[in-house]
Amino acid sequence: MSKDIRIRKGLNINLVGAAEQTTAKAVLSNVYAIHLEDFHGITPKMLVKQGAEVKAGEPLFYNKANEVMLFVSPVSGELVEIERGARRKILSLKILADKTQAIVEHGTFDAGKASSAEVKAHLLKTGCWPFIKQRPYDIIANPDANPKSIFISGYTTAPLAADSDYVLKGKEKELQAAITALGKLTPGKVHVSVGASSNSPLAGLNGIELHKVSGPHPAGLVGTQINKLDPINKGEVVWTVSPQDLVMIGELLLTGKFNAERIVALGGSSVKSPKYYTTKIGAEISTFLYSSGVNNDNFRVINGDVLTGAKSKPDGHLGYYNNTVTAIPEGDDYEMFGWALPVFNKVSTTRALTFSWLNPKKKYDLNTNTNGEHRAFVVTGQYEEVFPLDIFPMQLLKACMIKDLDEMEQLGLYEVAPEDFALTEFICISKQPHQKIIREGLDLLYKEIG
């Protein structure tokens, strides 16, 4: 059964440099890194010491708040560095990879014959649990919670993001195995969304509620789909899994091995030959960035898509959940009288001095310049034009800023994640950090109520 979702509010940001649908194998990385900032809200407790030899899939640390939640190594090798910050807080782990990989063997697991408790225990033991996220709070799912439903979005709308239909080709067995397992973890439905006109491998799976989605970004975000299909009220929990993480879960169930392989879309106008690369979680970005070539030295590497990704160095490491890396020009040049001149080469939601609306399919070569400075909120009504959730975005942002817990609850903070506000941040003439504001609001709500 299929239920269509048509999104009208939003904005597609068409950028130059989309990855060509051809896949190359990235150069093997010498060092792999796991950054603890990828696991928001987790306090790690180390299971191995610096200098220890580990196998791929071997636990490195566990969650202090829940000791059964294990985090495993993406490769085998020597744990050469445990980087620490203030108060000895662990920031990252670096592993010098072996030339010949050794992998922990868990044995195959038939989720169809297992109970909910057995599936949960297996995912926790093998290190696959961190791939399951939860709303509210946008954190790794609490295994003690009982989610009313699980959502998976296979519809890609973020600028230059990896195309799910392409990267999932030939992975039907892994996807089905993972869906069968996830179906045991909720009394509700496993909602899967695909593009209205796509030929996604997700569409033919059993045990799912299929939805066909159309519309501009953020139609592909799981938060948009939750809001339209199964909104979250206080006391309710919904879990989410990304499609490539679904493949990793399924492969572990079928083979008994934790395979940290990712297909990454390398794109952006600063890349000479944008394409897809097969690599692993935590690999050095330079191992595939320079294989495609760069147009000049003055560019910014973004670990993720341009709206939600983090700034990185070329020798930085692929984020734990990322399957997109973007390189665009650094916007550090000054544009004389830029504020007063007619604009033909920038995306805008207003028609004042801008003409992007004349050609909605035009592709733009944008840089990182914010074209303005931080200032107080200006009420323009523009956020509502690109924000399809049944939430008042301006009011929710202000409630988070003044730390009004009652208002935050009533205005729908339980339903959102920072990524849901990436588009409003992009068009904000006040240059307010919307995603940071929402993240801080969620953290406060979790601390006080969660």
LUMMARBA-998304 format. One record per residue: x, y, z of N, C-alpha, C in turn; residue number from 1; residue in one letter. Coordinates in steps of 0.2 Angstrom, whole numbers. Layout:
BEGIN
PT      nu      nv      nw     cau     cav     caw      cu      cv      cw   tifi   rolum
PT       X       Y       Z       X       Y       Z       X       Y       Z    NUM       A
...
END
This chain:
BEGIN
PT      nu      nv      nw     cau     cav     caw      cu      cv      cw   tifi   rolum
PT       4      -6       0       0       0       0       4       6       0      1       M
PT       3      11      -4       7      17      -5       2      23      -3      2       S
PT       5      28       1       2      34       2       7      40       0      3       K
PT       4      44      -5       8      49      -8       9      55      -3      4       D
PT      15      58      -3      16      64       1      18      69      -4      5       I
PT      15      75      -5      16      80      -9      18      86      -5      6       R
PT      24      89      -6      27      94      -2      27     100      -7      7       I
PT      24     106      -5      24     112      -9      29     117      -7      8       R
PT      29     118       0      34     123       3      41     120       3      9       K
PT      46     124       1      53     122       1      57     125      -4     10       G
PT      63     123      -5      67     127     -10      72     122     -12     11       L
PT      73     120     -19      78     116     -22      84     121     -23     12       N
PT      90     119     -21      96     123     -22     100     119     -27     13       I
PT      99     121     -33     103     118     -39     110     120     -40     14       N
PT     115     116     -38     122     118     -38     125     114     -44     15       L
PT     130     118     -46     135     115     -51     139     109     -47     16       V
PT     141     104     -51     145      99     -48     142      93     -45     17       G
PT     136      91     -47     133      85     -45     137      79     -47     18       A
PT     138      74     -43     142      68     -44     139      64     -50     19       A
PT     143      62     -54     141      58     -60     140      51     -57     20       E
PT     135      47     -60     133      41     -57     138      36     -60     21       Q
PT     144      36     -58     149      31     -59     153      30     -53     22       T
PT     155      24     -51     158      23     -44     165      21     -45     23       T
PT     170      24     -42     177      22     -42     179      20     -35     24       A
PT     184      16     -34     187      14     -28     192      19     -25     25       K
PT     191      21     -19     195      26     -16     202      23     -14     26       A
PT     207      27     -14     214      24     -12     213      22      -5     27       V
PT     216      17      -3     215      15       4     218      20       9     28       L
PT     215      21      14     217      26      19     222      23      24     29       S
PT     227      26      26     232      24      31     229      24      38     30       N
PT     225      30      39     223      31      46     215      32      45     31       V
PT     211      29      50     204      30      50     203      33      57     32       Y
PT     198      37      57     196      41      63     189      41      65     33       A
PT     187      40      71     180      41      74     180      47      78     34       I
PT     176      52      76     175      58      80     169      57      84     35       H
PT     170      58      91     165      57      96     159      63      95     36       L
PT     160      68      92     155      73      91     149      70      86     37       E
PT     151      65      82     146      62      78     141      58      82     38       D
PT     142      57      88     138      53      93     135      58      98     39       F
PT     131      62      96     129      68     101     126      65     107     40       H
PT     128      68     113     125      66     119     128      59     122     41       G
PT     133      56     119     136      50     121     142      52     125     42       I
PT     143      49     131     149      49     135     152      43     135     43       T
PT     158      42     131     161      36     130     165      33     136     44       P
PT     166      27     137     170      24     141     174      19     137     45       K
PT     181      20     137     185      16     133     186       8     135     46       M
PT     186       4     130     187      -3     132     194      -5     130     47       L
PT     197      -1     126     204      -3     124     209       3     125     48       V
PT     215       2     126     220       7     127     224       9     121     49       K
PT     226      15     121     230      17     116     236      12     115     50       Q
PT     237      11     108     243       6     107     240      -1     106     51       G
PT     234      -2     108     231      -9     107     229     -11     100     52       A
PT     230     -17      98     228     -20      91     220     -22      92     53       E
PT     216     -19      87     209     -21      86     207     -24      80     54       V
PT     202     -27      80     199     -30      73     194     -26      71     55       K
PT     192     -26      65     186     -23      62     180     -26      65     56       A
PT     176     -22      68     170     -24      72     171     -25      79     57       G
PT     177     -24      81     179     -25      89     177     -19      93     58       E
PT     173     -19      98     171     -14     102     177      -9     105     59       P
PT     176      -3     104     182       2     106     179       5     112     60       L
PT     173       7     113     170      10     119     163       9     119     61       F
PT     160      10     125     153       9     126     150      16     129     62       Y
PT     144      16     129     140      22     131     140      22     139     63       N
PT     142      27     142     142      27     150     135      26     152     64       K
PT     130      29     149     123      29     152     120      23     150     65       A
PT     123      18     146     120      12     144     125       7     141     66       N
PT     128       3     146     134      -1     145     133      -6     139     67       E
PT     127      -8     137     126     -13     132     127     -10     125     68       V
PT     127      -3     125     128       1     118     135       1     116     69       M
PT     137      -3     112     144      -3     110     146       0     103     70       L
PT     152       3     103     154       7      97     160       3      94     71       F
PT     160       1      88     166      -3      86     170       0      81     72       V
PT     176      -3      80     181      -1      75     179      -2      68     73       S
PT     180       3      63     178       2      56     183      -3      53     74       P
PT     189      -3      55     195      -7      52     199     -10      58     75       V
PT     203     -15      55     208     -18      60     214     -14      60     76       S
PT     218     -14      65     224     -10      66     226      -8      73     77       G
PT     230      -3      73     233      -1      80     229       6      82     78       E
PT     226       6      88     224      12      90     229      17      92     79       L
PT     231      21      87     237      25      88     236      31      92     80       V
PT     230      34      93     229      40      96     222      40      99     81       E
PT     222      43     105     215      45     108     216      52     110     82       I
PT     213      56     105     214      63     106     209      66     111     83       E
PT     211      70     116     207      72     122     207      80     122     84       R
PT     202      83     124     201      90     125     201      92     132     85       G
PT     197      97     134     197     100     140     194      94     145     86       A
PT     196      94     151     194      89     156     195      82     154     87       R
PT     200      81     149     201      74     146     195      71     143     88       R
PT     191      76     140     186      73     136     188      70     130     89       K
PT     186      64     128     188      61     122     185      64     116     90       I
PT     189      66     111     187      70     105     187      65      99     91       L
PT     192      61      98     192      57      92     197      51      94     92       S
PT     196      46      90     200      40      90     203      39      83     93       L
PT     210      37      83     213      36      76     216      29      76     94       K
PT     215      26      71     217      19      70     222      18      64     95       I
PT     228      16      65     232      14      59     230       8      56     96       L
PT     228       8      50     225       1      47     230      -4      45     97       A
PT     228     -10      46     232     -16      44     232     -16      36     98       D
PT     237     -19      33     236     -20      26     232     -26      25     99       K
PT     232     -31      29     227     -36      28     222     -36      34    100       T
PT     216     -35      32     211     -34      37     208     -40      41    101       Q
PT     208     -40      48     205     -45      52     198     -43      54    102       A
PT     193     -47      54     186     -45      56     183     -50      61    103       I
PT     180     -47      66     176     -51      71     171     -54      67    104       V
PT     170     -61      69     165     -65      66     159     -66      71    105       E
PT     153     -64      69     147     -65      74     143     -70      72    106       H
PT     144     -73      66     139     -78      63     133     -75      61    107       G
PT     130     -78      56     123     -76      53     118     -76      58    108       T
PT     113     -72      57     107     -71      61     101     -70      58    109       F
PT      96     -75      59      90     -74      55      85     -70      60    110       D
PT      84     -64      58      79     -60      62      72     -62      61    111       A
PT      70     -65      56      63     -68      55      61     -73      60    112       G
PT      66     -77      63      65     -82      68      66     -79      75    113       K
PT      69     -73      76      71     -71      82      66     -66      85    114       A
PT      66     -66      92      61     -61      96      64     -54      95    115       S
PT      60     -50      98      62     -43      98      68     -42     102    116       S
PT      68     -45     108      74     -44     113      80     -47     110    117       A
PT      79     -53     106      85     -56     103      88     -51      97    118       E
PT      84     -48      93      86     -44      88      90     -38      91    119       V
PT      87     -35      96      89     -29     100      96     -31     103    120       K
PT      97     -36     106     103     -38     109     109     -39     104    121       A
PT     107     -42      98     112     -43      93     114     -37      90    122       H
PT     110     -32      89     112     -26      86     116     -22      91    123       L
PT     115     -22      97     119     -19     102     126     -22     103    124       L
PT     126     -29     103     132     -32     103     137     -31      97    125       K
PT     134     -31      91     138     -30      85     140     -23      83    126       T
PT     138     -18      87     140     -11      85     135      -8      80    127       G
PT     130     -11      78     125      -8      73     120      -4      76    128       C
PT     119      -4      83     114       0      86     115       8      85    129       W
PT     121      10      85     122      18      84     119      20      77    130       P
PT     117      16      72     114      18      66     107      19      67    131       F
PT     104      18      73      97      19      74      96      26      78    132       I
PT      93      31      75      92      37      78      85      38      81    133       K
PT      84      42      85      77      43      88      75      51      88    134       Q
PT      69      52      87      65      58      88      61      57      94    135       R
PT      60      61      99      63      67      99      71      67     101    136       P
PT      74      73     101      81      75     103      86      73      98    137       Y
PT      84      69      92      89      68      87      96      65      90    138       D
PT      95      60      93     101      56      97     100      49      95    139       I
PT     106      45      97     105      38      96     100      35     100    140       I
PT      96      30      97      90      28     100      91      25     107    141       A
PT      87      26     111      87      22     118      84      15     117    142       N
PT      88      10     118      86       3     117      80       1     122    143       P
PT      79       5     127      74       3     132      67       6     130    144       D
PT      67      11     125      61      14     122      57       9     118    145       A
PT      51      11     117      46       7     113      44      12     107    146       N
PT      47      12     101      45      17      96      38      15      93    147       P
PT      34      20      92      28      19      89      28      18      82    148       K
PT      34      20      79      35      18      71      43      19      70    149       S
PT      45      17      64      52      18      62      51      21      55    150       I
PT      55      26      53      55      29      47      62      29      43    151       F
PT      62      27      37      67      27      32      66      31      26    152       I
PT      70      36      25      69      40      19      74      39      13    153       S
PT      71      36       7      75      35       2      75      40      -4    154       G
PT      72      46      -2      71      51      -7      76      57      -5    155       Y
PT      80      58     -10      86      63      -9      84      70     -12    156       T
PT      84      75      -8      83      82     -10      88      87      -8    157       T
PT      93      85      -4      98      90      -1     102      91      -7    158       A
PT     105      97      -8     110      99     -13     116      94     -14    159       P
PT     117      92     -19     123      87     -21     123      81     -17    160       L
PT     118      79     -13     118      73      -9     118      67     -13    161       A
PT     121      62     -10     121      55     -13     114      53     -15    162       A
PT     113      50     -21     107      48     -24     106      41     -21    163       D
PT     101      40     -17      99      34     -13      97      28     -19    164       S
PT      94      30     -24      92      25     -29      98      22     -32    165       D
PT     103      26     -33     110      24     -36     114      20     -31    166       Y
PT     115      22     -25     119      18     -21     116      12     -18    167       V
PT     110      11     -18     107       5     -16     106       0     -21    168       L
PT     108       1     -27     107      -4     -32     110     -11     -30    169       K
PT     107     -16     -31     110     -23     -30     110     -24     -22    170       G
PT     107     -20     -18     107     -22     -11     101     -24      -8    171       K
PT      97     -27     -12      90     -29     -10      90     -34      -4    172       E
PT      94     -39      -4      95     -44       1      97     -41       8    173       K
PT     101     -36       8     104     -33      14      98     -29      16    174       E
PT      95     -25      12      89     -21      14      84     -25      17    175       L
PT      82     -30      14      76     -34      17      78     -37      23    176       Q
PT      84     -39      24      86     -42      31      86     -37      36    177       A
PT      88     -31      35      88     -26      40      80     -24      41    178       A
PT      76     -23      36      69     -21      37      66     -27      41    179       I
PT      67     -33      40      64     -38      44      66     -38      52    180       T
PT      72     -36      53      75     -35      60      71     -29      63    181       A
PT      71     -23      59      68     -17      62      61     -18      63    182       L
PT      57     -22      59      50     -23      60      49     -27      67    183       G
PT      54     -30      70      53     -33      76      54     -29      82    184       K
PT      56     -23      81      58     -18      86      52     -13      87    185       L
PT      47     -13      84      41      -8      84      34     -12      84    186       T
PT      30     -10      88      23     -12      87      19      -9      81    187       P
PT      22      -4      79      19       0      73      22      -2      66    188       G
PT      22       3      62      24       2      55      31       4      54    189       K
PT      34       1      49      41       3      46      39       7      40    190       V
PT      40      14      40      38      18      35      44      19      30    191       H
PT      43      18      24      49      19      19      46      24      14    192       V
PT      50      29      12      48      34       7      53      34       1    193       S
PT      51      34      -5      55      34     -11      52      40     -15    194       V
PT      56      42     -20      53      47     -25      47      45     -29    195       G
PT      43      49     -30      37      48     -34      38      44     -41    196       A
PT      44      46     -44      45      43     -51      51      39     -51    197       S
PT      54      37     -45      60      33     -44      59      26     -45    198       S
PT      65      22     -46      64      15     -47      69      13     -41    199       N
PT      67      14     -35      71      13     -29      71       5     -27    200       S
PT      77       2     -25      76      -5     -22      72      -5     -16    201       P
PT      71       0     -13      67       0      -7      60      -1      -8    202       L
PT      58       1     -14      51       0     -15      48      -7     -15    203       A
PT      52     -12     -17      50     -19     -17      51     -23     -11    204       G
PT      52     -20      -5      53     -24       1      47     -26       4    205       L
PT      47     -31       8      41     -34      12      42     -31      19    206       N
PT      36     -30      22      35     -28      29      36     -20      30    207       G
PT      34     -17      24      35      -9      25      28      -6      23    208       I
PT      28       0      25      22       5      23      26       9      18    209       E
PT      24       9      11      28      13       6      24      19       5    210       L
PT      28      24       4      26      31       3      30      34      -3    211       H
PT      26      37      -8      30      40     -13      29      48     -12    212       K
PT      35      51     -12      36      58     -10      38      62     -16    213       V
PT      35      68     -17      37      73     -22      37      80     -19    214       S
PT      41      84     -22      42      91     -20      49      93     -18    215       G
PT      50     100     -17      57     102     -16      59     100      -9    216       P
PT      66     102      -8      69     101      -2      65     105       3    217       H
PT      64     103       9      66      97      12      61      91      12    218       P
PT      58      90       6      53      84       6      57      77       7    219       A
PT      64      77       6      67      71       7      69      70      14    220       G
PT      69      75      19      71      74      26      66      70      29    221       L
PT      68      65      34      64      61      37      59      65      42    222       V
PT      62      71      44      57      75      49      51      77      45    223       G
PT      52      79      39      46      81      35      41      76      34    224       T
PT      43      70      33      39      64      32      36      62      39    225       Q
PT      39      62      44      36      61      51      31      65      52    226       I
PT      32      72      51      27      77      52      20      76      48    227       N
PT      21      73      42      15      72      38      12      66      39    228       K
PT      15      61      42      12      54      42      11      52      49    229       L
PT      15      53      54      15      51      61      18      56      66    230       D
PT      15      62      67      18      67      71      19      64      78    231       P
PT      24      67      81      26      65      88      24      70      93    232       I
PT      20      67      98      18      70     104      22      69     110    233       N
PT      21      73     115      25      72     121      24      65     123    234       K
PT      30      61     125      30      55     128      30      49     122    235       G
PT      30      51     116      31      46     110      38      47     107    236       E
PT      39      41     104      46      40     101      46      37      94    237       V
PT      49      40      90      50      37      83      57      36      82    238       V
PT      59      31      78      66      29      77      67      30      69    239       W
PT      73      32      67      75      33      60      81      30      58    240       T
PT      82      27      52      88      24      50      89      27      43    241       V
PT      95      28      41      97      31      34      98      24      30    242       S
PT      96      25      23      97      19      19     103      16      19    243       P
PT     109      19      18     116      16      18     117      12      25    244       Q
PT     115      15      30     116      12      37     111       5      37    245       D
PT     106       6      34     101       0      33     105      -6      30    246       L
PT     109      -4      25     113      -9      21     118     -12      26    247       V
PT     121      -8      30     126     -11      34     123     -15      39    248       M
PT     118     -14      42     114     -18      47     112     -25      43    249       I
PT     110     -24      37     108     -30      34     113     -35      32    250       G
PT     119     -32      30     125     -36      28     128     -40      35    251       E
PT     128     -36      40     130     -39      46     125     -45      48    252       L
PT     119     -45      47     114     -50      49     115     -56      44    253       L
PT     117     -55      38     118     -60      33     125     -63      33    254       L
PT     130     -59      35     137     -62      35     140     -63      41    255       T
PT     137     -60      46     140     -60      53     146     -55      54    256       G
PT     148     -51      49     153     -47      49     151     -39      48    257       K
PT     155     -35      52     153     -28      52     157     -25      46    258       F
PT     154     -23      41     157     -20      35     156     -12      35    259       N
PT     161      -8      36     160      -1      37     161       2      30    260       A
PT     160      -1      25     160       2      18     154       7      17    261       E
PT     156      12      14     151      17      12     153      19       4    262       R
PT     147      21       1     148      24      -6     146      31      -5    263       I
PT     152      35      -6     151      42      -5     151      46     -11    264       V
PT     146      51     -11     146      56     -17     150      62     -16    265       A
PT     155      62     -20     160      68     -20     158      73     -25    266       L
PT     156      79     -23     153      84     -28     155      91     -26    267       G
PT     153      96     -30     154     103     -29     158     106     -35    268       G
PT     157     112     -36     160     116     -41     168     116     -41    269       S
PT     171     115     -35     178     115     -35     181     108     -37    270       S
PT     177     103     -38     179      96     -40     179      96     -47    271       V
PT     185      93     -50     185      93     -58     181      87     -60    272       K
PT     181      82     -57     177      76     -60     173      73     -54    273       S
PT     167      76     -52     163      73     -47     160      67     -48    274       P
PT     161      62     -44     158      55     -45     158      52     -38    275       K
PT     156      46     -38     155      42     -32     161      37     -30    276       Y
PT     163      37     -24     168      33     -22     166      28     -17    277       Y
PT     169      22     -17     168      17     -12     174      17      -7    278       T
PT     172      19      -1     177      20       5     175      17      11    279       T
PT     177      19      17     175      16      23     174      22      28    280       K
PT     170      21      33     168      26      38     175      28      41    281       I
PT     176      34      42     182      37      45     188      38      41    282       G
PT     188      36      34     193      36      30     195      44      29    283       A
PT     202      45      27     204      51      25     201      54      19    284       E
PT     198      60      19     194      63      13     199      64       7    285       I
PT     205      65       9     210      66       3     211      60      -1    286       S
PT     210      54       2     210      48      -2     206      47      -8    287       T
PT     201      51      -8     196      51     -14     195      58     -17    288       F
PT     197      64     -13     196      70     -15     201      72     -21    289       L
PT     207      70     -20     212      72     -25     212      68     -31    290       Y
PT     209      62     -30     208      57     -36     204      60     -41    291       S
PT     199      64     -39     194      68     -44     197      74     -46    292       S
PT     202      77     -43     205      83     -45     201      89     -42    293       G
PT     205      95     -41     202     101     -38     204     107     -43    294       V
PT     199     111     -44     200     117     -48     205     122     -46    295       N
PT     206     123     -39     211     128     -37     212     126     -29    296       N
PT     216     130     -26     218     129     -19     213     132     -14    297       D
PT     209     137     -17     205     141     -12     198     138     -12    298       N
PT     197     133      -9     190     129      -8     189     127      -1    299       F
PT     183     125       1     181     123       7     179     116       6    300       R
PT     181     111      10     178     104      10     173     104      16    301       V
PT     167     101      14     162     101      18     160      93      19    302       I
PT     161      91      25     160      84      27     152      83      28    303       N
PT     149      82      22     142      81      22     139      86      16    304       G
PT     133      87      16     130      92      11     131      99      13    305       D
PT     130     104       8     131     111      10     127     114      15    306       V
PT     121     111      16     117     114      21     118     111      28    307       L
PT     120     105      29     120     102      36     127     100      37    308       T
PT     132     100      33     138      97      34     143     101      38    309       G
PT     148      99      40     153     102      44     160     104      40    310       A
PT     163     109      41     169     111      38     174     107      40    311       K
PT     178     105      35     183     100      36     190     102      32    312       S
PT     195      99      34     201     100      30     202      94      25    313       K
PT     205      95      20     206      90      15     209      83      18    314       P
PT     213      84      23     216      78      26     211      76      32    315       D
PT     205      78      33     201      76      38     198      70      36    316       G
PT     193      67      41     191      60      40     183      60      39    317       H
PT     181      56      35     174      55      33     170      54      40    318       L
PT     164      58      41     160      57      47     157      50      47    319       G
PT     155      48      53     152      42      54     146      41      50    320       Y
PT     142      46      50     135      45      46     135      48      39    321       Y
PT     140      51      37     140      54      31     141      50      24    322       N
PT     138      51      19     139      48      13     140      53       7    323       N
PT     141      60       9     142      65       4     148      69       7    324       T
PT     152      71       2     158      76       3     157      81      -2    325       V
PT     157      88       0     156      93      -5     162      98      -5    326       T
PT     165     100     -10     170     105     -11     168     111     -15    327       A
PT     167     117     -12     165     123     -16     170     129     -14    328       I
PT     170     134     -18     174     139     -17     174     143     -11    329       P
PT     179     145      -8     179     148      -1     177     155      -3    330       E
PT     172     158       1     169     164       0     172     170       4    331       G
PT     179     171       3     183     175       7     185     182       3    332       D
PT     181     183      -3     183     189      -7     177     194      -5    333       D
PT     179     200      -6     174     206      -5     171     208     -11    334       Y
PT     164     209     -11     160     210     -17     158     218     -17    335       E
PT     161     222     -20     160     229     -20     153     231     -22    336       M
PT     149     234     -17     142     236     -18     138     230     -20    337       F
PT     140     224     -17     136     218     -19     129     219     -16    338       G
PT     128     222     -11     121     223      -8     116     227     -12    339       W
PT     119     231     -17     115     236     -21     114     234     -28    340       A
PT     117     229     -30     117     227     -37     112     222     -39    341       L
PT     109     222     -45     105     216     -47     109     210     -47    342       P
PT     106     204     -44     109     198     -44     106     193     -48    343       V
PT     111     190     -52     108     185     -57     111     178     -56    344       F
PT     116     177     -51     120     171     -50     119     168     -43    345       N
PT     114     170     -40     113     168     -33     106     166     -32    346       K
PT     105     161     -27      98     158     -26      95     163     -21    347       V
PT      89     164     -22      85     169     -17      78     167     -17    348       S
PT      74     168     -12      67     167     -11      63     173     -12    349       T
PT      67     179     -13      64     185     -14      65     188     -21    350       T
PT      61     192     -24      62     195     -31      65     202     -30    351       R
PT      67     204     -24      70     210     -24      77     210     -26    352       A
PT      79     213     -32      85     214     -35      88     207     -37    353       L
PT      84     201     -36      87     195     -38      82     192     -43    354       T
PT      85     188     -48      82     185     -54      82     178     -54    355       F
PT      84     174     -49      84     167     -49      77     164     -51    356       S
PT      72     168     -49      65     165     -50      63     164     -58    357       W
PT      67     168     -62      66     168     -69      68     161     -72    358       L
PT      73     158     -69      75     151     -72      76     146     -66    359       N
PT      71     143     -64      71     139     -58      75     133     -59    360       P
PT      77     131     -65      81     125     -66      89     127     -67    361       K
PT      90     133     -67      97     135     -68     101     132     -62    362       K
PT     108     130     -64     112     128     -59     117     133     -57    363       K
PT     119     134     -50     123     139     -48     129     137     -45    364       Y
PT     134     141     -46     141     140     -43     142     145     -37    365       D
PT     139     142     -31     139     147     -25     146     145     -21    366       L
PT     148     150     -17     153     149     -13     151     150      -6    367       N
PT     155     150      -1     153     149       6     152     156       9    368       T
PT     152     162       5     150     168       8     143     169      10    369       N
PT     142     171      16     135     172      19     132     178      16    370       T
PT     135     183      13     133     189      10     129     193      15    371       N
PT     132     193      21     129     197      27     132     196      33    372       G
PT     130     199      38     132     198      45     127     196      50    373       E
PT     129     194      56     124     192      61     121     198      64    374       H
PT     114     198      64     110     203      67     104     200      70    375       R
PT     100     204      73      94     202      77      89     200      71    376       A
PT      84     195      74      79     192      69      75     198      66    377       F
PT      74     197      60      69     201      56      63     197      54    378       V
PT      57     200      56      51     196      54      49     197      47    379       V
PT      50     192      42      49     193      35      44     189      33    380       T
PT      42     183      36      38     178      34      41     173      29    381       G
PT      47     174      27      51     170      22      52     163      25    382       Q
PT      53     162      31      54     155      34      48     150      32    383       Y
PT      42     153      33      36     149      32      35     147      24    384       E
PT      39     150      20      38     149      13      42     142      11    385       E
PT      47     141      15      52     135      14      51     130      19    386       V
PT      47     131      24      46     126      30      40     122      30    387       F
PT      40     116      27      33     113      26      30     109      32    388       P
PT      34     109      38      31     106      44      25     111      47    389       L
PT      21     108      51      15     111      54      18     114      60    390       D
PT      23     119      60      26     122      66      28     129      64    391       I
PT      27     133      69      29     140      67      37     141      69    392       F
PT      41     141      63      48     141      64      51     147      68    393       P
PT      49     153      67      52     159      70      50     158      78    394       M
PT      44     157      79      42     156      86      46     151      90    395       Q
PT      47     145      87      51     140      90      58     142      91    396       L
PT      61     145      86      68     147      87      69     152      93    397       L
PT      64     157      93      64     162      99      63     158     106    398       K
PT      59     153     106      58     150     112      64     146     114    399       A
PT      68     143     109      74     140     111      79     145     113    400       C
PT      79     151     110      84     156     112      83     158     119    401       M
PT      77     159     122      76     161     128      75     156     133    402       I
PT      75     149     131      75     144     135      69     143     139    403       K
PT      63     144     135      56     143     138      54     136     136    404       D
PT      55     132     141      53     124     140      46     123     138    405       L
PT      41     127     141      34     126     140      33     128     133    406       D
PT      35     133     130      34     136     124      38     131     119    407       E
PT      44     129     120      47     124     116      43     117     115    408       M
PT      40     115     120      36     109     120      30     110     115    409       E
PT      26     116     117      20     117     114      21     119     106    410       Q
PT      27     122     105      28     124      98      31     118      93    411       L
PT      32     112      96      34     106      92      41     104      92    412       G
PT      45     106      97      52     104      97      53      97      97    413       L
PT      48      93     100      49      86     100      50      83      93    414       Y
PT      47      86      88      47      83      81      53      85      77    415       E
PT      57      90      79      62      92      74      69      90      76    416       V
PT      73      91      71      80      90      72      84      96      69    417       A
PT      90      97      70      93     103      67      93     103      60    418       P
PT      93      98      56      93      98      49      87     100      46    419       E
PT      81     100      50      75     103      48      75     110      47    420       D
PT      80     113      50      80     121      50      86     123      46    421       F
PT      89     119      42      95     121      38      93     125      32    422       A
PT      87     124      29      84     128      24      82     135      26    423       L
PT      79     136      32      78     142      35      84     146      37    424       T
PT      89     143      39      96     146      40      99     148      34    425       E
PT      98     145      28     101     147      22      98     153      19    426       F
PT      91     154      20      88     160      18      88     166      23    427       I
PT      90     165      29      89     170      34      93     176      33    428       C
PT      89     181      32      93     188      31      96     190      37    429       I
PT      95     188      43      98     190      49     104     185      51    430       S
PT     105     180      47     111     176      47     112     173      54    431       K
PT     106     171      57     106     167      63     107     160      62    432       Q
PT     111     157      67     113     150      66     107     145      69    433       P
PT     102     144      64      96     141      66      97     134      69    434       H
PT     102     130      65     103     123      67     106     123      74    435       Q
PT     111     127      76     114     128      82     109     129      88    436       K
PT     104     134      86      99     136      91      95     130      93    437       I
PT      92     126      87      88     120      88      92     115      92    438       I
PT      98     114      91     102     109      94     103     110     102    439       R
PT     104     117     103     104     119     110      98     118     114    440       E
PT      92     119     110      86     119     113      84     111     114    441       G
PT      86     107     110      85     100     111      89      97     117    442       L
PT      95      99     117      99      97     123      96      99     130    443       D
PT      94     106     130      91     108     136      84     104     138    444       L
PT      80     103     133      74      99     134      75      92     136    445       L
PT      81      89     133      82      82     135      85      82     142    446       Y
PT      89      87     144      92      87     151      87      88     156    447       K
PT      82      92     155      76      94     160      71      89     160    448       E
PT      69      86     154      63      82     153      64      75     151    449       I
PT      69      74     146      70      68     143      72      62     148    450       G
END
